[in-house]
Amino acid sequence: MKKKRIAATIGLVLIGLFYLATLILAFIDTPLAKNCLMAALFATIVVPAVLYGYMIFTGASRGDSEDQPSAQDDEGDS
């Protein structure tokens, strides 16, 4: 669970930086700023999708055992 939280925090910080870069670059009128603006907009869409795919892949490869309680945990409560 801790890896998911770290990945989510990193993704949130990156998206925030991309939004800030997009806002700043939108007001600068140079060819370089236009290219950087397009890159920031692209990354704003791609980074969350890649992080979501990473979380799905890691959960599927491990069987998602951390998120679901096992049957042995429930037997001890009775």
MOPAC internal coordinates of N, CA, C and O (Angstrom, degrees):
PM7 1SCF
backbone

  N    0.0000 0     0.00 0     0.00 0    0    0    0
  C    1.4465 1     0.00 0     0.00 0    1    0    0
  C    1.5230 1   110.65 1     0.00 0    2    1    0
  O    1.2310 1   120.52 1   147.98 1    3    2    1
  N    1.3147 1   116.61 1   -32.02 1    3    2    1
  C    1.4556 1   120.06 1  -177.73 1    5    3    2
  C    1.5241 1   111.60 1   -66.39 1    6    5    3
  O    1.2310 1   119.91 1   144.08 1    7    6    5
  N    1.3514 1   117.78 1   -35.92 1    7    6    5
  C    1.4634 1   120.51 1   178.92 1    9    7    6
  C    1.5172 1   111.14 1   -65.15 1   10    9    7
  O    1.2310 1   120.63 1   142.22 1   11   10    9
  N    1.3223 1   116.40 1   -37.78 1   11   10    9
  C    1.4675 1   119.78 1   178.44 1   13   11   10
  C    1.5202 1   110.63 1   -65.23 1   14   13   11
  O    1.2310 1   120.47 1   139.67 1   15   14   13
  N    1.3174 1   116.71 1   -40.33 1   15   14   13
  C    1.4631 1   120.74 1  -179.93 1   17   15   14
  C    1.5247 1   110.82 1   -66.33 1   18   17   15
  O    1.2310 1   120.40 1   139.80 1   19   18   17
  N    1.3293 1   116.85 1   -40.20 1   19   18   17
  C    1.4658 1   120.83 1   178.53 1   21   19   18
  C    1.5203 1   109.94 1   -66.01 1   22   21   19
  O    1.2310 1   120.18 1   136.07 1   23   22   21
  N    1.3368 1   117.25 1   -43.93 1   23   22   21
  C    1.4632 1   120.86 1   179.05 1   25   23   22
  C    1.5233 1   110.66 1   -63.18 1   26   25   23
  O    1.2310 1   120.28 1   139.70 1   27   26   25
  N    1.3253 1   117.07 1   -40.30 1   27   26   25
  C    1.4665 1   120.32 1   179.03 1   29   27   26
  C    1.5227 1   111.29 1   -65.74 1   30   29   27
  O    1.2310 1   120.21 1   139.91 1   31   30   29
  N    1.3234 1   117.20 1   -40.09 1   31   30   29
  C    1.4663 1   120.82 1   179.28 1   33   31   30
  C    1.5231 1   110.76 1   -66.06 1   34   33   31
  O    1.2310 1   120.61 1   136.40 1   35   34   33
  N    1.3231 1   116.45 1   -43.60 1   35   34   33
  C    1.4635 1   119.75 1   178.11 1   37   35   34
  C    1.5273 1   110.40 1   -62.45 1   38   37   35
  O    1.2310 1   120.53 1   137.00 1   39   38   37
  N    1.3225 1   116.58 1   -43.00 1   39   38   37
  C    1.4662 1   120.57 1   177.79 1   41   39   38
  C    1.5138 1   112.19 1   -62.00 1   42   41   39
  O    1.2310 1   120.49 1   139.27 1   43   42   41
  N    1.3247 1   116.67 1   -40.73 1   43   42   41
  C    1.4597 1   120.66 1   179.46 1   45   43   42
  C    1.5270 1   111.51 1   -64.27 1   46   45   43
  O    1.2310 1   120.86 1   137.44 1   47   46   45
  N    1.3255 1   115.96 1   -42.56 1   47   46   45
  C    1.4712 1   119.95 1   178.40 1   49   47   46
  C    1.5293 1   110.45 1   -64.81 1   50   49   47
  O    1.2310 1   120.42 1   136.02 1   51   50   49
  N    1.3259 1   116.79 1   -43.98 1   51   50   49
  C    1.4648 1   119.81 1   179.25 1   53   51   50
  C    1.5256 1   111.67 1   -62.05 1   54   53   51
  O    1.2310 1   120.28 1   136.03 1   55   54   53
  N    1.3096 1   117.07 1   -43.97 1   55   54   53
  C    1.4647 1   120.12 1   179.79 1   57   55   54
  C    1.5264 1   110.13 1   -63.63 1   58   57   55
  O    1.2310 1   120.26 1   139.71 1   59   58   57
  N    1.3265 1   117.12 1   -40.29 1   59   58   57
  C    1.4637 1   120.14 1   176.97 1   61   59   58
  C    1.5251 1   111.85 1   -61.60 1   62   61   59
  O    1.2310 1   120.80 1   137.89 1   63   62   61
  N    1.3241 1   116.08 1   -42.11 1   63   62   61
  C    1.4705 1   119.75 1   177.61 1   65   63   62
  C    1.5265 1   111.74 1   -65.93 1   66   65   63
  O    1.2310 1   120.52 1   142.08 1   67   66   65
  N    1.3408 1   116.61 1   -37.92 1   67   66   65
  C    1.4637 1   119.62 1   177.48 1   69   67   66
  C    1.5233 1   111.01 1   -65.31 1   70   69   67
  O    1.2310 1   120.09 1   139.64 1   71   70   69
  N    1.3372 1   117.44 1   -40.36 1   71   70   69
  C    1.4656 1   120.15 1   177.64 1   73   71   70
  C    1.5260 1   110.91 1   -63.85 1   74   73   71
  O    1.2310 1   120.69 1   137.94 1   75   74   73
  N    1.3307 1   116.28 1   -42.06 1   75   74   73
  C    1.4661 1   120.10 1   178.24 1   77   75   74
  C    1.5252 1   110.78 1   -64.19 1   78   77   75
  O    1.2310 1   120.36 1   136.16 1   79   78   77
  N    1.3206 1   116.92 1   -43.84 1   79   78   77
  C    1.4633 1   120.66 1   178.15 1   81   79   78
  C    1.5246 1   110.86 1   -63.11 1   82   81   79
  O    1.2310 1   120.50 1   140.09 1   83   82   81
  N    1.3306 1   116.64 1   -39.91 1   83   82   81
  C    1.4544 1   120.36 1   178.66 1   85   83   82
  C    1.5248 1   111.02 1   -62.45 1   86   85   83
  O    1.2310 1   120.79 1   136.64 1   87   86   85
  N    1.3280 1   116.10 1   -43.36 1   87   86   85
  C    1.4659 1   120.09 1   179.63 1   89   87   86
  C    1.5264 1   111.63 1   -63.62 1   90   89   87
  O    1.2310 1   120.29 1   135.20 1   91   90   89
  N    1.3147 1   117.05 1   -44.80 1   91   90   89
  C    1.4653 1   120.45 1  -179.22 1   93   91   90
  C    1.5234 1   110.93 1   -67.68 1   94   93   91
  O    1.2310 1   120.33 1   135.00 1   95   94   93
  N    1.3321 1   116.97 1   -45.00 1   95   94   93
  C    1.4642 1   120.60 1  -176.94 1   97   95   94
  C    1.5290 1   112.39 1   -69.43 1   98   97   95
  O    1.2310 1   119.92 1   156.87 1   99   98   97
  N    1.3140 1   117.77 1   -23.13 1   99   98   97
  C    1.4573 1   120.77 1   178.98 1  101   99   98
  C    1.5286 1   111.43 1   -65.95 1  102  101   99
  O    1.2310 1   119.96 1   153.68 1  103  102  101
  N    1.3244 1   117.68 1   -26.32 1  103  102  101
  C    1.4550 1   121.25 1  -178.12 1  105  103  102
  C    1.5273 1   113.33 1   -94.06 1  106  105  103
  O    1.2310 1   119.74 1   171.13 1  107  106  105
  N    1.3078 1   118.10 1    -8.87 1  107  106  105
  C    1.4586 1   122.03 1   179.78 1  109  107  106
  C    1.5256 1   108.09 1   -95.13 1  110  109  107
  O    1.2310 1   120.53 1   -51.31 1  111  110  109
  N    1.3112 1   116.60 1   128.69 1  111  110  109
  C    1.4597 1   120.33 1  -174.09 1  113  111  110
  C    1.5271 1   110.93 1  -109.20 1  114  113  111
  O    1.2310 1   121.03 1  -107.51 1  115  114  113
  N    1.3252 1   115.63 1    72.49 1  115  114  113
  C    1.4595 1   121.48 1   173.72 1  117  115  114
  C    1.5305 1   108.19 1  -133.66 1  118  117  115
  O    1.2310 1   120.28 1   -22.06 1  119  118  117
  N    1.3257 1   117.08 1   157.94 1  119  118  117
  C    1.4781 1   118.51 1   178.26 1  121  119  118
  C    1.5356 1   112.80 1   -61.03 1  122  121  119
  O    1.2310 1   119.97 1   142.75 1  123  122  121
  N    1.3186 1   117.67 1   -37.25 1  123  122  121
  C    1.4620 1   120.59 1   178.21 1  125  123  122
  C    1.5240 1   110.65 1   -64.21 1  126  125  123
  O    1.2310 1   120.28 1   138.62 1  127  126  125
  N    1.3284 1   117.06 1   -41.38 1  127  126  125
  C    1.4598 1   120.83 1   179.63 1  129  127  126
  C    1.5254 1   110.74 1   -64.07 1  130  129  127
  O    1.2310 1   120.45 1   143.49 1  131  130  129
  N    1.3374 1   116.74 1   -36.51 1  131  130  129
  C    1.4635 1   119.59 1   178.87 1  133  131  130
  C    1.5280 1   110.54 1   -65.03 1  134  133  131
  O    1.2310 1   120.23 1   136.51 1  135  134  133
  N    1.3289 1   117.17 1   -43.49 1  135  134  133
  C    1.4609 1   120.88 1   177.69 1  137  135  134
  C    1.5324 1   111.43 1   -64.06 1  138  137  135
  O    1.2310 1   120.77 1   137.79 1  139  138  137
  N    1.3132 1   116.14 1   -42.21 1  139  138  137
  C    1.4646 1   119.99 1   178.22 1  141  139  138
  C    1.5238 1   111.23 1   -66.69 1  142  141  139
  O    1.2310 1   120.10 1   144.50 1  143  142  141
  N    1.3255 1   117.42 1   -35.50 1  143  142  141
  C    1.4674 1   121.61 1   176.74 1  145  143  142
  C    1.5228 1   110.23 1   -62.59 1  146  145  143
  O    1.2310 1   120.30 1   135.18 1  147  146  145
  N    1.3173 1   117.04 1   -44.82 1  147  146  145
  C    1.4662 1   120.21 1   178.40 1  149  147  146
  C    1.5310 1   110.85 1   -63.83 1  150  149  147
  O    1.2310 1   120.24 1   141.29 1  151  150  149
  N    1.3287 1   117.14 1   -38.71 1  151  150  149
  C    1.4633 1   120.56 1   177.81 1  153  151  150
  C    1.5300 1   111.20 1   -65.46 1  154  153  151
  O    1.2310 1   120.19 1   139.41 1  155  154  153
  N    1.3408 1   117.23 1   -40.59 1  155  154  153
  C    1.4646 1   120.95 1   178.79 1  157  155  154
  C    1.5245 1   111.06 1   -66.21 1  158  157  155
  O    1.2310 1   119.99 1   139.85 1  159  158  157
  N    1.3154 1   117.63 1   -40.15 1  159  158  157
  C    1.4631 1   120.57 1   177.48 1  161  159  158
  C    1.5245 1   111.17 1   -66.09 1  162  161  159
  O    1.2310 1   120.49 1   139.26 1  163  162  161
  N    1.3202 1   116.66 1   -40.74 1  163  162  161
  C    1.4612 1   120.92 1   177.00 1  165  163  162
  C    1.5266 1   110.83 1   -62.05 1  166  165  163
  O    1.2310 1   120.52 1   134.00 1  167  166  165
  N    1.3255 1   116.62 1   -46.00 1  167  166  165
  C    1.4644 1   120.94 1  -179.12 1  169  167  166
  C    1.5266 1   111.51 1   -66.09 1  170  169  167
  O    1.2310 1   119.99 1   148.69 1  171  170  169
  N    1.3305 1   117.62 1   -31.31 1  171  170  169
  C    1.4589 1   121.40 1   177.89 1  173  171  170
  C    1.5245 1   110.70 1   -62.06 1  174  173  171
  O    1.2310 1   120.45 1   149.10 1  175  174  173
  N    1.3118 1   116.75 1   -30.90 1  175  174  173
  C    1.4650 1   120.79 1   179.64 1  177  175  174
  C    1.5300 1   110.66 1   -88.67 1  178  177  175
  O    1.2310 1   120.04 1   138.57 1  179  178  177
  N    1.3168 1   117.52 1   -41.43 1  179  178  177
  C    1.4619 1   121.43 1  -171.90 1  181  179  178
  C    1.5294 1   112.88 1   -76.66 1  182  181  179
  O    1.2310 1   119.27 1   138.96 1  183  182  181
  N    1.3195 1   119.01 1   -41.04 1  183  182  181
  C    1.4649 1   121.31 1  -175.51 1  185  183  182
  C    1.5309 1   112.01 1   -59.61 1  186  185  183
  O    1.2310 1   118.67 1   131.35 1  187  186  185
  N    1.3335 1   120.14 1   -48.65 1  187  186  185
  C    1.4725 1   118.13 1   177.80 1  189  187  186
  C    1.5326 1   112.71 1   -62.46 1  190  189  187
  O    1.2310 1   120.33 1   143.38 1  191  190  189
  N    1.3183 1   116.97 1   -36.62 1  191  190  189
  C    1.4655 1   119.62 1   179.42 1  193  191  190
  C    1.5253 1   111.00 1   -65.77 1  194  193  191
  O    1.2310 1   120.23 1   139.27 1  195  194  193
  N    1.3248 1   117.17 1   -40.73 1  195  194  193
  C    1.4632 1   120.89 1   179.28 1  197  195  194
  C    1.5339 1   110.32 1   -67.59 1  198  197  195
  O    1.2310 1   119.91 1   137.18 1  199  198  197
  N    1.3335 1   117.78 1   -42.82 1  199  198  197
  C    1.4595 1   120.46 1   178.39 1  201  199  198
  C    1.5263 1   111.23 1   -63.73 1  202  201  199
  O    1.2310 1   120.13 1   140.34 1  203  202  201
  N    1.3255 1   117.37 1   -39.66 1  203  202  201
  C    1.4597 1   121.23 1   177.70 1  205  203  202
  C    1.5257 1   110.10 1   -63.39 1  206  205  203
  O    1.2310 1   120.30 1   136.37 1  207  206  205
  N    1.3194 1   117.04 1   -43.63 1  207  206  205
  C    1.4544 1   120.90 1   177.05 1  209  207  206
  C    1.5246 1   111.62 1   -63.06 1  210  209  207
  O    1.2310 1   120.37 1   140.91 1  211  210  209
  N    1.3211 1   116.90 1   -39.09 1  211  210  209
  C    1.4629 1   121.00 1   177.97 1  213  211  210
  C    1.5205 1   110.64 1   -62.85 1  214  213  211
  O    1.2310 1   120.50 1   136.38 1  215  214  213
  N    1.3270 1   116.66 1   -43.62 1  215  214  213
  C    1.4624 1   119.83 1   179.93 1  217  215  214
  C    1.5251 1   111.59 1   -65.76 1  218  217  215
  O    1.2310 1   120.24 1   141.56 1  219  218  217
  N    1.3169 1   117.14 1   -38.44 1  219  218  217
  C    1.4640 1   120.40 1   177.51 1  221  219  218
  C    1.5222 1   109.85 1   -66.42 1  222  221  219
  O    1.2310 1   120.25 1   135.15 1  223  222  221
  N    1.3280 1   117.12 1   -44.85 1  223  222  221
  C    1.4611 1   121.36 1  -178.71 1  225  223  222
  C    1.5217 1   111.37 1   -62.88 1  226  225  223
  O    1.2310 1   119.86 1   134.11 1  227  226  225
  N    1.3247 1   117.86 1   -45.89 1  227  226  225
  C    1.4605 1   119.66 1  -178.83 1  229  227  226
  C    1.5203 1   110.75 1   -67.59 1  230  229  227
  O    1.2310 1   119.89 1   144.92 1  231  230  229
  N    1.3198 1   117.81 1   -35.08 1  231  230  229
  C    1.4595 1   120.15 1   177.19 1  233  231  230
  C    1.5117 1   111.89 1   -68.81 1  234  233  231
  O    1.2310 1   120.04 1   141.87 1  235  234  233
  N    1.3107 1   117.53 1   -38.13 1  235  234  233
  C    1.4634 1   121.24 1  -179.98 1  237  235  234
  C    1.5202 1   111.21 1   -73.50 1  238  237  235
  O    1.2310 1   119.93 1   144.85 1  239  238  237
  N    1.3191 1   117.74 1   -35.15 1  239  238  237
  C    1.4626 1   119.72 1  -177.46 1  241  239  238
  C    1.5265 1   111.79 1   -74.19 1  242  241  239
  O    1.2310 1   119.71 1   152.48 1  243  242  241
  N    1.3277 1   118.15 1   -27.52 1  243  242  241
  C    1.4548 1   121.39 1   178.85 1  245  243  242
  C    1.5224 1   112.13 1   -95.85 1  246  245  243
  O    1.2310 1   119.70 1   171.39 1  247  246  245
  N    1.3005 1   118.18 1    -8.61 1  247  246  245
  C    1.4495 1   120.74 1  -178.51 1  249  247  246
  C    1.5196 1   112.40 1    84.76 1  250  249  247
  O    1.2310 1   119.55 1  -174.29 1  251  250  249
  N    1.3192 1   118.46 1     5.71 1  251  250  249
  C    1.4657 1   123.90 1   178.30 1  253  251  250
  C    1.5272 1   112.11 1    55.32 1  254  253  251
  O    1.2310 1   120.09 1  -139.71 1  255  254  253
  N    1.3190 1   117.44 1    40.29 1  255  254  253
  C    1.4561 1   121.78 1  -176.32 1  257  255  254
  C    1.5243 1   112.50 1   -71.38 1  258  257  255
  O    1.2310 1   119.44 1   157.94 1  259  258  257
  N    1.3189 1   118.67 1   -22.06 1  259  258  257
  C    1.4541 1   121.06 1  -178.30 1  261  259  258
  C    1.5226 1   112.35 1   -74.19 1  262  261  259
  O    1.2310 1   119.94 1   146.95 1  263  262  261
  N    1.3292 1   117.72 1   -33.05 1  263  262  261
  C    1.4528 1   121.09 1  -174.61 1  265  263  262
  C    1.5200 1   113.18 1   -83.32 1  266  265  263
  O    1.2310 1   119.67 1   154.02 1  267  266  265
  N    1.3259 1   118.23 1   -25.98 1  267  266  265
  C    1.4508 1   121.56 1  -176.34 1  269  267  266
  C    1.5214 1   109.84 1  -109.74 1  270  269  267
  O    1.2310 1   120.27 1   -48.60 1  271  270  269
  N    1.3400 1   117.09 1   131.40 1  271  270  269
  C    1.4614 1   118.53 1   177.53 1  273  271  270
  C    1.5175 1   110.64 1   -69.41 1  274  273  271
  O    1.2310 1   120.74 1   -32.62 1  275  274  273
  N    1.3011 1   116.19 1   147.38 1  275  274  273
  C    1.4594 1   119.84 1  -178.84 1  277  275  274
  C    1.5146 1   110.25 1   -82.12 1  278  277  275
  O    1.2310 1   120.43 1   -13.60 1  279  278  277
  N    1.3348 1   116.78 1   166.40 1  279  278  277
  C    1.4528 1   121.71 1  -179.66 1  281  279  278
  C    1.5243 1   110.91 1   -68.40 1  282  281  279
  O    1.2310 1   119.60 1   152.02 1  283  282  281
  N    1.3192 1   118.37 1   -27.98 1  283  282  281
  C    1.4549 1   121.08 1   179.70 1  285  283  282
  C    1.5232 1   111.54 1   -67.90 1  286  285  283
  O    1.2310 1   119.87 1   147.76 1  287  286  285
  N    1.3310 1   117.85 1   -32.24 1  287  286  285
  C    1.4567 1   121.37 1   178.60 1  289  287  286
  C    1.5250 1   111.05 1   -65.22 1  290  289  287
  O    1.2310 1   119.95 1   143.66 1  291  290  289
  N    1.3301 1   117.71 1   -36.34 1  291  290  289
  C    1.4555 1   121.99 1  -178.19 1  293  291  290
  C    1.5216 1   112.13 1   -74.93 1  294  293  291
  O    1.2310 1   119.74 1   150.60 1  295  294  293
  N    1.3428 1   118.10 1   -29.40 1  295  294  293
  C    1.4681 1   121.15 1  -177.93 1  297  295  294
  C    1.5135 1   112.24 1   -70.04 1  298  297  295
  O    1.2310 1   119.68 1   150.48 1  299  298  297
  N    1.3054 1   118.22 1   -29.52 1  299  298  297
  C    1.4508 1   121.55 1  -178.34 1  301  299  298
  C    1.5181 1   113.65 1   -75.23 1  302  301  299
  O    1.2310 1   119.58 1   164.53 1  303  302  301
  N    1.3393 1   118.41 1   -15.47 1  303  302  301
  C    1.4574 1   121.70 1  -177.76 1  305  303  302
  C    1.5184 1   112.73 1   -78.90 1  306  305  303
  O    1.2310 1   118.94 1   159.16 1  307  306  305
  N    1.3159 1   119.64 1   -20.84 1  307  306  305
  C    1.4630 1   122.93 1  -174.67 1  309  307  306
  C    1.4967 1   112.09 1   -75.32 1  310  309  307
  O    1.2310 1   120.10 1   180.00 1  311  310  309

